[in-house]
Amino acid sequence: MHVKSGSYTGTGVAQSPVTSLAFTPKALIIKGGANIGVFRTDTMAADSAKPLSGATALATGCITSLDANGFTIGTDARTNANGTVYRWLA
């Protein structure tokens, strides 16, 4: 099992890859600023993530994919607001 954590600064640009993991994550949690954190597992449908509190519905545009060496984020402010620093755990 691999576990890694890190951070990135949001740009608001769609399909922004984070490629510093060196493995495909099975699960990913992202939290930034005052935004509600989100998580995704490798068994969830493409472009879906679950908010860690509040609404029970899946969110789209947050974590668009889990990739061979990281993950890709969409434009949702919970994972990619311009200038916001996000922390992640995979």
Summary of the structure (lengths in Angstrom):
residues: 90
radius of gyration: 11.6
end to end distance: 10.5
largest distance: 32.4
contacts: 268
relative contact order: 0.37
helix: 4%
strand: 40%
